[in-house]
């Protein structure tokens, strides 16, 4: 009996070894991408006759006119331009609200939390994540509104190869003052806050909240500095930043208005999200401390399309909508131009969580590029904000953000010249993540 068991065990080991070897052999298959041009992100000039050799999930060689190994599968992308995969530094993949009810966001978030389980939201995230990936967004930083650690579950499922999706830097639940972003709730309803936010009760509580987030699987920490009626305090923010940095993770601060943005900057966070209203002094402090601004902006047309949905509006109604959002859009442009003038580093972030008519989540997220164009960023500024600069903010600059040897093979092919027209970044005809072809238009 024992001998027979031993023989069966040896056979099983042999089969498993052969299977693992076969899987490893498949993983190391060589692919060579060839295209007319490449913008690798290391320099600001196009490379002609571009060749990228990929082994497994990594880039093994890259250059102009590079000799292609005989055993490599060649993918000829013709007159397209190869660029690094795009990075969205501010996503909410596990949330989707009706864009036509933007004035009722607090109520809509309450409805989602009260009626959708974390499991259901993770399944939604799987759908939206795939839409991001197919649009060319190969990495995201998902900043909360994901139920209780739903973003971690989605990240792990993607990493395990269970489903396609972007690389996810997950924040778990955001840290916040009483109420989070729900506004005032009755005592009976306040228990729902814990489904979305971790409530802080002083510096030591804030430090413990960071530790809990890390234990839950967070890759970064998200803090809602703005509160109602009170903001997160400077002492709480300093404790959060100290504990996070001690453990090698970065802090993203949702902050709007002078008090909140100044508190976040003084505490030394790694990025300030939104900052729709911010002073020159705080922007200068951000530049001094190399704190990233993540401008989650949109165009007038985007906001109008979002609010109208698929409903056809009269010219008078459309003008009314445009007049309503124009001051907000102009204010965002002013803030971004001042940030650029003072040398604040910029990383692209969509903050997309609303439905857009006739667009996937990925397409809607990349509408931020149109906003950055309208706000006066140059094509190269936008390109770096959505690739190499975003990679640095996420702490992944050694792995993604540029096309270089030994980095992950996250590669797109787009028409035209991204150094002259940033809009082509929205038109990925070929998408590869980690050496796997996600999309290739014929």
Secondary structure, DSSP 8 states (H G I E B T S, - for coil): -HHHHHHHHHHHHHHHHHHHHHHHHHHT-EEEEEEEEEE-SSSSS-EEEEEEEEETTEEEEEEES----TTSEEEE-TT-EEEE-EEEEEE-TT--B-GGGGGGHHHHHHHHHHH--HHHHHHHHHHHHHHHHHTTEEEEEE-S-STTTHHHHHHHHHHTTSS---EEEE--SEEESTTTTS----TTTGGGGGGTEEE--SHHHHHHHHHHHHHTT-SEEEEE---SS----HHHHHHHHHHHHHTT-EEEEEE-SHHHHHHHHHHT-SEEEE-SS--HHHHHHHHHHT-EEE-----HHHHHHHHHTT----HHHHHHHHHHHHHHHHHHHHHHHHHHHHT--B-----B-B--TT--HHHHHTTHHHHHHHTT--HHHHHHHTTHHHHHHHT-TTTSSS--TTSB--EEEESS-TTT-GGGGG--SEEEETTEEEEE--
